[in-house]
Amino acid sequence: MLKNREVARATLENLYRIFTIPEAPDSTLGEIDRAITRDVAGFLQTHIVALERSLEEIEGDFSTSTIPEEPTFVSEYTEFVKQKLVAQSVHTAAPGFIGHMTSALPYFMLPLSRIMTALNQNLVKVETSKVFTPLERQVLAMLHRLVYLGDEAFYGRWIHNSQHALGAFCSGGTIANVTALWVARNRLFAPSETFNGIAREGLARSLKHLGCDGLAVLVSRRGHYSLGKAADLLGIGRDNLVTVETDEHNRIDLPQLRDACRRLGDENIRPLALVGIAGTTETGSVDPLDELADLAGELGCHYHVDAAWGGPTLFSERNRHLLDGIARADSVTLDAHKQLYVPMGAGMVVFRDPTALSAIEHHAAYILRRGSKDLGSHTLEGSRPGKALLVHAGLSIIGRKGYELLIDLGIERARSFAAMIRRQPDFELTSEPQLNILTYRYCPATVQQALQRASAEQRRQINLLLDQVNQLLQKDQREAGKTFVSRTRLRIPLSGAEQVTVLRVVLANPLTTDAILQSVLEEQCTIVLQQDIQALLQQVELLCAGVADLSVQLKTKAS
Amino acid sequence: MLKNREVARATLENLYRIFTIPEAPDSTLGEIDRAITRDVAGFLQTHIVALERSLEEIEGDFSTSTIPEEPTFVSEYTEFVKQKLVAQSVHTAAPGFIGHMTSALPYFMLPLSRIMTALNQNLVKVETSKVFTPLERQVLAMLHRLVYLGDEAFYGRWIHNSQHALGAFCSGGTIANVTALWVARNRLFAPSETFNGIAREGLARSLKHLGCDGLAVLVSRRGHYSLGKAADLLGIGRDNLVTVETDEHNRIDLPQLRDACRRLGDENIRPLALVGIAGTTETGSVDPLDELADLAGELGCHYHVDAAWGGPTLFSERNRHLLDGIARADSVTLDAHKQLYVPMGAGMVVFRDPTALSAIEHHAAYILRRGSKDLGSHTLEGSRPGKALLVHAGLSIIGRKGYELLIDLGIERARSFAAMIRRQPDFELTSEPQLNILTYRYCPATVQQALQRASAEQRRQINLLLDQVNQLLQKDQREAGKTFVSRTRLRIPLSGAEQVTVLRVVLANPLTTDAILQSVLEEQCTIVLQQDIQALLQQVELLCAGVADLSVQLKTKAS
C-alpha cells in the first residue's frame, strides 16, 4: 500500500515537472527544445517536399483508437514526431509547392509564435488578454484603414471604443465570411417597435415580419465554397445562394446578375447581400467592385467583398487600382494567413460602419459585460489565441513597402509564368492572371487547333479525354514530390457550357523563381510521355482526325 | 534612376532574407530566436502576474491606425514585444491565477507548437496536410472512444473512412457547439422525396414542410453563452433557446424541463435539441446526463452534451461516474485547450453516429472532392492549423493515467478550498464543487445570520450592497496583480429569485497549492479592510440591525 502511494507520488512529481519551465538552458527539456528547433530547420533546408508514402500506408501509424494508458517520455515522442510526422508532412513552404495558397513564412514568425503560445492569452476577454486586446483592436483598425481609408479622427474615436469593434478577428476566412453575412442578416431584420429582431425571434418570423418568402445571397460562380456553408448555417438555404455566370475573365457577369435580381423580385425573395470577390480562389480574378457597389446601393442590400486572397493588393501603389470600389463595401474579409504571410489560422472581417457588429453583440454574466472592452462580445468564436500579435509583427517588420514588394513580385511572376506557358505550344493558358493566380492545361497545339473547328459533341469528347490527361499529370507530379500544382474545373472559351479540368498555380512564395517555374513545365512535359497518358493522347488524336475530316466534309459541302 | 533600382534590389534581398531559414545557429536571427526563448522563460519564472497598468494607459501604445510605411528590424520589434507586450500581458499560467479556465501548460507544448507553426500545414485538405490528416482522424477517434467506448471493429471501420468523420476539430468549444446544433438541425430536416432538405431549402420552408412554428433548444440557465449565439446564427432565435431553472446544485431542474417541453408542444414549437452540461462554466456542475438522455429519447430530439470543461473527467476511474450517461449523447463538445492542457484554440465535437456529419457535408471543385479524405468537407471552418498534433502529444506524453492524476488533483483541490472557505466565518460558499470549480462570496458571519431572518426586501437590499463589496474585492485583487479570481452572478438559497455577485475559482492548474489558495483568502481579508469596502459594510451592518429589530418586532407581535 505504502509502495503504491510512493509510486503515485513519483508520478505526480513527474507531472509537475512537465508543467514547470526548465530552469537552466542546459536542462534536459531545454536541450530537447533546441534539438527540435534545429531539426525543423534541418528539415526545411534539406527537403523540398516531404517523403512520399501513400496515405493508406501512413494511416497504419495512426490507427490506434485507444488513448495510451501510460505516459511516454518527451524524448521518445520527439523521435516519433521527427520520423512519422515531420518527414511525412507536406512542405507547404517549398518554392516549388505552387498549387495552393501557402508560402514560405518570414522566419521571425516562428519565435513570435512561440511567445504567443507561451503567453497563452485568451482574447475573448480583457481579464485573460490585457495588452493583447488593444493590440488586436489596433490590428483591426490598421486593416480597416487599409480598406476604408478613414481619417485620424475616425480611428481616434473607434479604435478602442468599449461599445464597438471595427471588425472581428477569426480563425480564418470562412468564419469571417459567415460573420459578415450574419451581421448583414441581423441588420436587415433589426429590432423595431413591433419586432424584437431576428437574433431573438428567428428567421421564419423575421421573413413573415418583412413579408418576403426568402433571402438570397448573390455571388459569381467563382465564389468561395464558404458562402454555401454560410447560406446553409444561417438558414437561408444553399438554393438561395445565387451563383451568377462569369465573363471571359472569370468576373461576375453584370447583365446576368441584374437578370438574377429581377427574378428574385418576381419570386418575392429579398436580396440579403451581394458578394464581390477580390481574388477568386481558383483564378485570382477581381469582380468589378465599383459596379457591384452601385447595384448593391440600388437594391438596398449589404455589400460584402471577399478579399481573403486579394486584400493585400491594396499595399501596392501600382496594383491597388485593381480593387477600386472596395472601400464602398459594407464588410470585407481578409486572411492574414494568406498574403500577410502569417501562420495558419488568422482571418479577419472589417466593417465600414463601426457599429455594424452590434447586430451580433452578446453578453454573459461572468465575462463580456456591457461596457467592457472584451472583444468576445462581437465575435462568432469564443476563446481565441493572440494571433493578432503575428499580424502586428508582419505589418511592423515588413511594413507597407515590404508587402508592396511582395505583392508586385507575385503579380509579375504570374505574368512571366503566363508568358512561359504561351511559349509552350502544347500548353494552353486557361485564365490570364489578373493578380498572382493563373490556370492552364496540357493541350497539344494540334488539339487546340482542332478544338477551334470541332462540333460541340466533338469538343465534349476531346475535353473529357484532356481532363483525364491533366488529372493524371497533376497526380503524378504531386506524387513525384518535386513540385506541386493543384487542379480545378473551369469553363473556358473552347469548352462551351461544360467545365474542364485545369491546372492551378498560386504565386505568392517570394522564393519561387522563374527557373523553378520553368522546371515545373519541363517536368510536366516529361510526365506526359508516360504510357497511360500517351494512350489517352492517342485517343485524342483520333478524335481530332475526325474533326479534320469533318471540316473537309464541310468544306466540300460548301463548295 | 539606377540608384533607385539599387535601393529596390537591396530591399528585395532583405525581404528574401526574412523568408529564409537562418543557416547557422550563430546567425543573427538564430540568436534573436534563442534570446526570445530565454526571455519568455525568464518572464514565466520571475513574474507572477504581469505589470499592472490601466488599459487606457496601455492603449496609448496601440493607437496608431496607419500601417508602418517602412520595415522595422526584427531586433527592434523584439524589444517592443518584450517591453510592451510580454511585460503587460496576463500571466494566465500563474498558479495564483485561478479565476478563469487557464493553466500552466506542459512545457513540451512550446517546442511542439513551434514545429506545428513551422510546418504550417492546412488541415482543410490532404494536399496541404498529408500525415496530419490521419493524425487528426486518430485524435478524433481517441476522444470519440473516450466518450462512446466503441470497440476495435467500430474504429477500424470509421477512423480513416473517406466518406465520413467521427467528429470535427474546431478553433474552440463555441464552433463545436454550433457544429453540433447545425448537424442536429440539418438532420431534423433531412432531404426526402418531396423535400430537398434544409441545407438547400432554408429554414422557413423547412418549418413549413414539417408543419411546425419554430424550433427550440433546451438547456439549463447555466448553459454556455455560445448556445445563444448558435440559436441566433442558425436562425432559431434566442427566444427559442429555452433556459430552464436549476436545482440547488446548479443542475437542470427536470420537472421544470418537462413543463417547458409541454409548453413548447402547446405552441407547436419543435424541440430541436436538449443540451446537457458536463461542467458548467460558472460552477462546474454536471447535469443529470442519464435522465436527460431518457427525455431526449421520449422527445425524439437531438441530445448534445457540452463537456467542453468536464469531458476529461472521463480519464478518472474515481470520478468518471459523475458523467454517467454521456455515452448516450448524440454529440459531445470537448475543449482541448481546457483540461487537455493544450494551448489556446483547440476544440472538438464528436458524434455517436459516424455518419452524422454528412448533414453538413460540402464540396468544392478544387478541394474536398467526393471520396477524398479531406477533413474540410465536414467542418464549419475552412483552412485550419495542425493543432491536433498538440492534442496527440498530450494524450501520448501525459497518457490516460497522467490526465487522471490531473483531474483527481483538481477535484481534491476544489474540495480542500471549499473546506477552507467554510472555516472562514466571513466567507460564504455559494456553490459546492462537484468538479473543480466553485463559487463563494465575502459575507460576514453576522450578515449570514441576519439574511436567514430577513424579509425579501431586506435581503434584496443587503445583497445589493454585498454585490458591490464583492465586485470591489475582485477588482482590487485583480489590480494588485498577485492572485486572481473571477466573478459572476448566481442565484443562491439566500438570494431568493435574484442573482448575487459571487467570486469564481477554477482549480485546474497543477501548480496551484493549498498554500496559494490560503493566501488568496488572506489577501481578500486584507482587501476588505479598505475604506471604500468598509463603508459599504457599515451600511450592510445598519441594514442587519434593522433585521434584528424586525425579528424583535415580530416576536413581540407574536407574543
Chai-1 contact restraints between the chains, C-beta under 6 A:
chainA,res_idxA,chainB,res_idxB,connection_type,confidence,min_distance_angstrom,max_distance_angstrom,comment,restraint_id
A,L12,B,L405,contact,1.0,0.0,6.0,A-B,restraint_1
A,L15,B,G402,contact,1.0,0.0,6.0,A-B,restraint_2
A,L15,B,L405,contact,1.0,0.0,6.0,A-B,restraint_3
A,I18,B,P106,contact,1.0,0.0,6.0,A-B,restraint_4
A,I18,B,Y107,contact,1.0,0.0,6.0,A-B,restraint_5
A,F19,B,A104,contact,1.0,0.0,6.0,A-B,restraint_6
A,F19,B,P106,contact,1.0,0.0,6.0,A-B,restraint_7
A,F19,B,P510,contact,1.0,0.0,6.0,A-B,restraint_8
A,F19,B,L511,contact,1.0,0.0,6.0,A-B,restraint_9
A,I21,B,A41,contact,1.0,0.0,6.0,A-B,restraint_10
A,I21,B,L44,contact,1.0,0.0,6.0,A-B,restraint_11
A,I21,B,Y107,contact,1.0,0.0,6.0,A-B,restraint_12
A,L29,B,Y107,contact,1.0,0.0,6.0,A-B,restraint_13
A,D33,B,P111,contact,1.0,0.0,6.0,A-B,restraint_14
A,I36,B,P111,contact,1.0,0.0,6.0,A-B,restraint_15
A,V40,B,I115,contact,1.0,0.0,6.0,A-B,restraint_16
A,V40,B,A118,contact,1.0,0.0,6.0,A-B,restraint_17
A,A41,B,I21,contact,1.0,0.0,6.0,A-B,restraint_18
A,L44,B,I21,contact,1.0,0.0,6.0,A-B,restraint_19
A,I58,B,V131,contact,1.0,0.0,6.0,A-B,restraint_20
A,I58,B,P134,contact,1.0,0.0,6.0,A-B,restraint_21
A,E59,B,P134,contact,1.0,0.0,6.0,A-B,restraint_22
A,E59,B,H160,contact,1.0,0.0,6.0,A-B,restraint_23
A,F62,B,P134,contact,1.0,0.0,6.0,A-B,restraint_24
A,F62,B,L135,contact,1.0,0.0,6.0,A-B,restraint_25
A,F62,B,Q138,contact,1.0,0.0,6.0,A-B,restraint_26
A,S65,B,A141,contact,1.0,0.0,6.0,A-B,restraint_27
A,S65,B,M142,contact,1.0,0.0,6.0,A-B,restraint_28
A,S65,B,R145,contact,1.0,0.0,6.0,A-B,restraint_29
A,S65,B,Y155,contact,1.0,0.0,6.0,A-B,restraint_30
A,S65,B,I159,contact,1.0,0.0,6.0,A-B,restraint_31
A,I67,B,M142,contact,1.0,0.0,6.0,A-B,restraint_32
A,I67,B,L395,contact,1.0,0.0,6.0,A-B,restraint_33
A,I67,B,R400,contact,1.0,0.0,6.0,A-B,restraint_34
A,P68,B,S396,contact,1.0,0.0,6.0,A-B,restraint_35
A,P68,B,G399,contact,1.0,0.0,6.0,A-B,restraint_36
A,E69,B,R400,contact,1.0,0.0,6.0,A-B,restraint_37
A,E70,B,G399,contact,1.0,0.0,6.0,A-B,restraint_38
A,P71,B,I398,contact,1.0,0.0,6.0,A-B,restraint_39
A,P71,B,G399,contact,1.0,0.0,6.0,A-B,restraint_40
A,P71,B,G402,contact,1.0,0.0,6.0,A-B,restraint_41
A,T72,B,S396,contact,1.0,0.0,6.0,A-B,restraint_42
A,T72,B,I397,contact,1.0,0.0,6.0,A-B,restraint_43
A,V74,B,F108,contact,1.0,0.0,6.0,A-B,restraint_44
A,V74,B,I397,contact,1.0,0.0,6.0,A-B,restraint_45
A,Y77,B,S396,contact,1.0,0.0,6.0,A-B,restraint_46
A,Y77,B,I397,contact,1.0,0.0,6.0,A-B,restraint_47
A,L85,B,V131,contact,1.0,0.0,6.0,A-B,restraint_48
A,Q88,B,K130,contact,1.0,0.0,6.0,A-B,restraint_49
A,Q88,B,V131,contact,1.0,0.0,6.0,A-B,restraint_50
A,S89,B,L119,contact,1.0,0.0,6.0,A-B,restraint_51
A,S89,B,Q121,contact,1.0,0.0,6.0,A-B,restraint_52
A,S89,B,K130,contact,1.0,0.0,6.0,A-B,restraint_53
A,S89,B,V131,contact,1.0,0.0,6.0,A-B,restraint_54
A,V90,B,T128,contact,1.0,0.0,6.0,A-B,restraint_55
A,V90,B,K130,contact,1.0,0.0,6.0,A-B,restraint_56
A,T92,B,N120,contact,1.0,0.0,6.0,A-B,restraint_57
A,T92,B,T128,contact,1.0,0.0,6.0,A-B,restraint_58
A,H100,B,T128,contact,1.0,0.0,6.0,A-B,restraint_59
A,A104,B,F19,contact,1.0,0.0,6.0,A-B,restraint_60
A,P106,B,I18,contact,1.0,0.0,6.0,A-B,restraint_61
A,P106,B,F19,contact,1.0,0.0,6.0,A-B,restraint_62
A,Y107,B,I18,contact,1.0,0.0,6.0,A-B,restraint_63
A,Y107,B,L29,contact,1.0,0.0,6.0,A-B,restraint_64
A,F108,B,V74,contact,1.0,0.0,6.0,A-B,restraint_65
A,L110,B,R114,contact,1.0,0.0,6.0,A-B,restraint_66
A,L110,B,T117,contact,1.0,0.0,6.0,A-B,restraint_67
A,L110,B,A118,contact,1.0,0.0,6.0,A-B,restraint_68
A,P111,B,D33,contact,1.0,0.0,6.0,A-B,restraint_69
A,P111,B,I36,contact,1.0,0.0,6.0,A-B,restraint_70
A,S113,B,T117,contact,1.0,0.0,6.0,A-B,restraint_71
A,R114,B,R114,contact,1.0,0.0,6.0,A-B,restraint_72
A,I115,B,V40,contact,1.0,0.0,6.0,A-B,restraint_73
A,T117,B,L110,contact,1.0,0.0,6.0,A-B,restraint_74
A,T117,B,S113,contact,1.0,0.0,6.0,A-B,restraint_75
A,T117,B,P343,contact,1.0,0.0,6.0,A-B,restraint_76
A,A118,B,V40,contact,1.0,0.0,6.0,A-B,restraint_77
A,A118,B,L110,contact,1.0,0.0,6.0,A-B,restraint_78
A,L119,B,S89,contact,1.0,0.0,6.0,A-B,restraint_79
A,N120,B,T92,contact,1.0,0.0,6.0,A-B,restraint_80
A,N120,B,P343,contact,1.0,0.0,6.0,A-B,restraint_81
A,N120,B,M344,contact,1.0,0.0,6.0,A-B,restraint_82
A,Q121,B,S89,contact,1.0,0.0,6.0,A-B,restraint_83
A,N122,B,M344,contact,1.0,0.0,6.0,A-B,restraint_84
A,T128,B,V90,contact,1.0,0.0,6.0,A-B,restraint_85
A,T128,B,T92,contact,1.0,0.0,6.0,A-B,restraint_86
A,T128,B,H100,contact,1.0,0.0,6.0,A-B,restraint_87
A,K130,B,S89,contact,1.0,0.0,6.0,A-B,restraint_88
A,K130,B,V90,contact,1.0,0.0,6.0,A-B,restraint_89
A,V131,B,I58,contact,1.0,0.0,6.0,A-B,restraint_90
A,V131,B,L85,contact,1.0,0.0,6.0,A-B,restraint_91
A,V131,B,Q88,contact,1.0,0.0,6.0,A-B,restraint_92
A,V131,B,S89,contact,1.0,0.0,6.0,A-B,restraint_93
A,P134,B,I58,contact,1.0,0.0,6.0,A-B,restraint_94
A,P134,B,E59,contact,1.0,0.0,6.0,A-B,restraint_95
A,P134,B,F62,contact,1.0,0.0,6.0,A-B,restraint_96
A,L135,B,F62,contact,1.0,0.0,6.0,A-B,restraint_97
A,Q138,B,F62,contact,1.0,0.0,6.0,A-B,restraint_98
A,A141,B,S65,contact,1.0,0.0,6.0,A-B,restraint_99
A,M142,B,S65,contact,1.0,0.0,6.0,A-B,restraint_100
A,M142,B,I67,contact,1.0,0.0,6.0,A-B,restraint_101
A,R145,B,S65,contact,1.0,0.0,6.0,A-B,restraint_102
A,Y155,B,S65,contact,1.0,0.0,6.0,A-B,restraint_103
A,I159,B,S65,contact,1.0,0.0,6.0,A-B,restraint_104
A,H160,B,E59,contact,1.0,0.0,6.0,A-B,restraint_105
A,S171,B,S171,contact,1.0,0.0,6.0,A-B,restraint_106
A,S171,B,E381,contact,1.0,0.0,6.0,A-B,restraint_107
A,G172,B,E381,contact,1.0,0.0,6.0,A-B,restraint_108
A,G172,B,G382,contact,1.0,0.0,6.0,A-B,restraint_109
A,G172,B,S383,contact,1.0,0.0,6.0,A-B,restraint_110
A,T174,B,E381,contact,1.0,0.0,6.0,A-B,restraint_111
A,T174,B,G382,contact,1.0,0.0,6.0,A-B,restraint_112
A,W182,B,L233,contact,1.0,0.0,6.0,A-B,restraint_113
A,A199,B,D232,contact,1.0,0.0,6.0,A-B,restraint_114
A,A199,B,R238,contact,1.0,0.0,6.0,A-B,restraint_115
A,R200,B,G237,contact,1.0,0.0,6.0,A-B,restraint_116
A,R200,B,R238,contact,1.0,0.0,6.0,A-B,restraint_117
A,R200,B,D239,contact,1.0,0.0,6.0,A-B,restraint_118
A,E201,B,G237,contact,1.0,0.0,6.0,A-B,restraint_119
A,G202,B,G235,contact,1.0,0.0,6.0,A-B,restraint_120
A,G202,B,I236,contact,1.0,0.0,6.0,A-B,restraint_121
A,G202,B,G237,contact,1.0,0.0,6.0,A-B,restraint_122
A,G202,B,N240,contact,1.0,0.0,6.0,A-B,restraint_123
A,L203,B,L203,contact,1.0,0.0,6.0,A-B,restraint_124
A,L203,B,G235,contact,1.0,0.0,6.0,A-B,restraint_125
A,A204,B,A204,contact,1.0,0.0,6.0,A-B,restraint_126
A,A204,B,L207,contact,1.0,0.0,6.0,A-B,restraint_127
A,L207,B,A204,contact,1.0,0.0,6.0,A-B,restraint_128
A,Y225,B,A364,contact,1.0,0.0,6.0,A-B,restraint_129
A,S226,B,G382,contact,1.0,0.0,6.0,A-B,restraint_130
A,G228,B,H362,contact,1.0,0.0,6.0,A-B,restraint_131
A,K229,B,H362,contact,1.0,0.0,6.0,A-B,restraint_132
A,D232,B,A199,contact,1.0,0.0,6.0,A-B,restraint_133
A,L233,B,W182,contact,1.0,0.0,6.0,A-B,restraint_134
A,G235,B,G202,contact,1.0,0.0,6.0,A-B,restraint_135
A,G235,B,L203,contact,1.0,0.0,6.0,A-B,restraint_136
A,G235,B,G235,contact,1.0,0.0,6.0,A-B,restraint_137
A,I236,B,G202,contact,1.0,0.0,6.0,A-B,restraint_138
A,G237,B,R200,contact,1.0,0.0,6.0,A-B,restraint_139
A,G237,B,E201,contact,1.0,0.0,6.0,A-B,restraint_140
A,G237,B,G202,contact,1.0,0.0,6.0,A-B,restraint_141
A,R238,B,A199,contact,1.0,0.0,6.0,A-B,restraint_142
A,R238,B,R200,contact,1.0,0.0,6.0,A-B,restraint_143
A,D239,B,R200,contact,1.0,0.0,6.0,A-B,restraint_144
A,N240,B,G202,contact,1.0,0.0,6.0,A-B,restraint_145
A,E282,B,Y366,contact,1.0,0.0,6.0,A-B,restraint_146
A,P343,B,T117,contact,1.0,0.0,6.0,A-B,restraint_147
A,P343,B,N120,contact,1.0,0.0,6.0,A-B,restraint_148
A,M344,B,N120,contact,1.0,0.0,6.0,A-B,restraint_149
A,M344,B,N122,contact,1.0,0.0,6.0,A-B,restraint_150
A,M344,B,P385,contact,1.0,0.0,6.0,A-B,restraint_151
A,G345,B,P385,contact,1.0,0.0,6.0,A-B,restraint_152
A,H362,B,G228,contact,1.0,0.0,6.0,A-B,restraint_153
A,H362,B,K229,contact,1.0,0.0,6.0,A-B,restraint_154
A,A364,B,Y225,contact,1.0,0.0,6.0,A-B,restraint_155
A,A365,B,T488,contact,1.0,0.0,6.0,A-B,restraint_156
A,A365,B,R489,contact,1.0,0.0,6.0,A-B,restraint_157
A,Y366,B,E282,contact,1.0,0.0,6.0,A-B,restraint_158
A,Y366,B,T488,contact,1.0,0.0,6.0,A-B,restraint_159
A,E381,B,S171,contact,1.0,0.0,6.0,A-B,restraint_160
A,E381,B,G172,contact,1.0,0.0,6.0,A-B,restraint_161
A,E381,B,T174,contact,1.0,0.0,6.0,A-B,restraint_162
A,G382,B,G172,contact,1.0,0.0,6.0,A-B,restraint_163
A,G382,B,T174,contact,1.0,0.0,6.0,A-B,restraint_164
A,G382,B,S226,contact,1.0,0.0,6.0,A-B,restraint_165
A,S383,B,G172,contact,1.0,0.0,6.0,A-B,restraint_166
A,P385,B,M344,contact,1.0,0.0,6.0,A-B,restraint_167
A,P385,B,G345,contact,1.0,0.0,6.0,A-B,restraint_168
A,L395,B,I67,contact,1.0,0.0,6.0,A-B,restraint_169
A,S396,B,P68,contact,1.0,0.0,6.0,A-B,restraint_170
A,S396,B,T72,contact,1.0,0.0,6.0,A-B,restraint_171
A,S396,B,Y77,contact,1.0,0.0,6.0,A-B,restraint_172
A,I397,B,T72,contact,1.0,0.0,6.0,A-B,restraint_173
A,I397,B,V74,contact,1.0,0.0,6.0,A-B,restraint_174
A,I397,B,Y77,contact,1.0,0.0,6.0,A-B,restraint_175
A,I398,B,P71,contact,1.0,0.0,6.0,A-B,restraint_176
A,G399,B,P68,contact,1.0,0.0,6.0,A-B,restraint_177
A,G399,B,E70,contact,1.0,0.0,6.0,A-B,restraint_178
A,G399,B,P71,contact,1.0,0.0,6.0,A-B,restraint_179
A,R400,B,I67,contact,1.0,0.0,6.0,A-B,restraint_180
A,R400,B,E69,contact,1.0,0.0,6.0,A-B,restraint_181
A,G402,B,L15,contact,1.0,0.0,6.0,A-B,restraint_182
A,G402,B,P71,contact,1.0,0.0,6.0,A-B,restraint_183
A,L405,B,L15,contact,1.0,0.0,6.0,A-B,restraint_184
A,T488,B,A365,contact,1.0,0.0,6.0,A-B,restraint_185
A,T488,B,Y366,contact,1.0,0.0,6.0,A-B,restraint_186
A,R489,B,A365,contact,1.0,0.0,6.0,A-B,restraint_187
A,P510,B,F19,contact,1.0,0.0,6.0,A-B,restraint_188
A,L511,B,F19,contact,1.0,0.0,6.0,A-B,restraint_189
